[in-house]
Amino acid sequence: MKRLIAVLLLLCLLPLGAFAAKEPDKLPKKITLTEGGFLLFDQGFRGVWQSSDPTVAGAEIDVHEPKYVRIVAFQEGEATLKLTGTKSNKTAEVQVTVLKDETAQDPVPESIQAAIDIALDEWKTLNGEKLPKTIQGNKYVKWWGGDNIGWCGAFASYCLDMAGIPMEPEESAPKLKPLESGEPHSIRAAGVPRLSTAFTNMGRVTRIPRPGYLVIYGSVKDTYGFKHVGLVTQVKDLGDGLYQVYTVEGNMGSTVRRYSFLYDARNMEHQNTMEVPEEMRDAEEGTDYVPHQDSWYVTEYCMTWY
């Protein structure tokens, strides 16, 4: 039984590739995306990307799999992305059409706001108290049902579950299909790669933050690029792809912490978070304004609603 439990825990922490529905498709000639959306492709050969209009769309080479590229949509319009080989004369072009996000101004659903309020209350109640990674002494680990986990995902999922958000079972992550509506939805999971897989398969990943979304961080030093997850509690749109993002995050220094950082959705260099200047620090006392570690970056936001 102990061996079985160990195997199950290992599966929870496996990289995204272990749960992805399929390998990325080959690079297309034309694609259509909605603002904030992105798709991952096998670019076929390595090279340098250029965009005819970087404010509309860009190409981001995967830091851990250089043969893969994300085509990312920023704002409504048309752009041509061109790939030029670094070790060959090969070239490729992708025509990108970006559609306006008609849901961008929709209000936060009541159940999602309830999850945000729960997360903030958990942060205030713990007040920096350190928690173990075991069922004994950590209610988020107990909720998930297994010891010795990196419980950032369990904390975020717990808050959503307590707010009554419909939750898919964890084992369904690689089998999920795109949902027909933007109603609140999530998955009962603790492992960060599995959360990313679930939301990718549901067609619910974006580069644009909103309150109640899950934010997934990667690290240029990490083999798989999925390091940590938090719950977005507030977002300020500063214009030109820049946002001030507020989060509550479990398992940071073995406790629950609150962050506020600047996020550049158009940065394609895996350096898209910045410290908040003194004059913009308006969150409650105890908020951290320095974003995590220098090697961390925002990989994506998981759309719990839209």
C-alpha positions, 0 to 999 in steps of 0.5 A: 500500500505504501508503494502504491501511495508513493507511485500515485504521489509521483504521478501527481507531480509529473511534467505536463508532457506526461498528461498532455492529450497529444504532441503539438501540431506542426506549424500552420500557415494561418491561425485565428486566436482571441485576445490573450489566447495562444497555441503551442506548435512544433516549428520544425526547425530552430530559428528566430521569429519576427512579427510584423506587428508585435502589439498584435501577436508574437512568437515565444520559443519554449525555454525548455523545448526549443523546437516548440513555439507559442503563437500568442495573441495580444490585441485585435488585428492582423500580423505576420510572424516569420521564422528564419532558420539559424543554421539553415536558409529555411523560412516559415510564415504564419498569418495570425488573425486576432479577434476581440475578446467580447467577454473582457468587461464581464463582471466577476461571477459571485462564486469566483468572488467567493473563492477570492474572499476565501483565499484572502481570509485564509491568508489573514487567518494564518498570518504567516503561520508555517504549515507542514506538507502532511495531512496532520496540521495542513488542512489543504493537504488533508482536503487533497488527501495525500502527504508530502506534496507541494501544496500550492495547487491544493490551496488554490483548488481548496479555495475554489472548491469551498466556494462551490466551483464545479470541479473535475476529478483529478484523473480526468485531466488528460481526457478533458475537452473544451467547454461550451461556455465560460461558466466557472469551472476547475479541477480538483488537483494539487500538481501544477503540471496537471492543472495546466494540462486540465485547463489546456485541454478545456481550452482555458489558458490565456496570457491575460489575467483576471480575478479568480484565474490561476496563475502558473509560474515557470522557472528557467532553471526548472526542467519542465517549466511548471514551478508554482501556482497561485490564485489571482485576486485582483487585476489592474489594466495599466495599458499596452499589455501591462498589468498589476496583478494581486495574488494569494499563494500557498506553500510559499515559505511553507505558509500562505502569502499575498503578492502584488507584481507588475506583469508584461503580457507582451514580453516574450523573453521569460522575464515578464514580472517586475517589482511594484514601485513604491508609489503603486503599493496600495495592497494590505500590510503584509503583501510582498511586492517583489515577485518571487525569484529572478528565474521565475516567469508567468507561463499562463493563466488558467481561466476558471471563468470568462 
